[in-house]
Amino acid sequence: MYFLGELILILTSSVLLGQIFTRLNLPAVIGQLIAGILLGPALLNCVKPGALINLFSEFGVILLMFLAGLESDLALLKKYFKLSFTVASVGVILPVVFMGAASLLFGMKIIEALFIGIVFAATSVSISVVVLQEKGQLHTPAGTTILGAAVVDDILAVVILSLFTTFSHTNGNSGPTNNLGINLLLEASFFGFLWLIYRLTPHIMQVADRLNIAHANKIVALILVLSMAWLAEYVGLSDLIGAFFGGLALRQTTQYKELDTAISTIGYTVFIPVFFAKIGLEITFTSFLSDLGFIAVMTVLAIISKFWAGKYSCQLFGFDKTAANIVGAGMISRGEVALIVAQIGRKNQLFPQDIYSSLIFVIIITTVLSPFILNYFIKDNNDARYSNKNGNEL
């Protein structure tokens, strides 16, 4: 019964704080994180992560990665592949290089520094999409580029994460056997299995639609995704990789919108808020002042690495300076994937545990700042158009 009380506190505070941040045109996820900070040892200390909270959190992050794959628009990716791939690739490389190098200067090991770079390689464009929609910029070349690059960005981040966890093996054996060669072969075979599942998924879902059971296609979709997540973890990869690619496989089916609505309802009513609150529960302020320099440097690098990647990649493809700035600003926001990667790093001790809270602060700061930066460049673009229309000097 004690867990039910904790769950009530988490969900109530998540709804209230999420609503406040939504009213401020900021992601509700920031409110859910702050709910965890408020309830956890950092402040009120009335909720502590236990077995059930950890279980709900784990299921929540699997559903979150499944939805990320399900909502990835592969048609958009195919249409703007070269530009999107360039923006996303440079946007992955620069954070790894910049923030990895800075981490080395702060005294971290090479493996730890690389993983911190990977944490900030992923982009969350959900908040950028809201700003672009409000300003009527979503279907412009800049808006379309941001959406396409986000798809590639998520895929690259997941693949890099899987490769890193495979070859780092910081906790010793990470596969089903004690033979590294066999484990690597199994992990490679898993990606071959992903291709097979991708081809078979439409046929599996057609069979599910013919079953005379309520919500059969949703149940089958969950079985498919949970099976892929379990298999990925079994061969030594992250279960989130299986969930993400399960979502990509289901994206190609005719039922994907129905599945998106149903799984979103399941996830965002209970499990996903618990996951974000749990991240907040693990944050403390004990080393905040001593890590302030680290937080400031990482925040600056997190912003300029993505901004420069988007801006200069677009200029190579003929975008004017203002449109390129919009793309760069639209790629700044970190969010769900960065938080997930940071959580994986903490669980597997892939970076010093005492800087975990600082990494979360950097993710929060960049996510909060990104809509203001994007709005500035959109306003600058609109002002330039107005001046040009009236014959004034640009």
Summary of the structure (lengths in Angstrom):
residues: 394
radius of gyration: 21.1
end to end distance: 65.4
largest distance: 72.3
contacts: 1417
relative contact order: 0.16
helix: 77%
strand: 0%
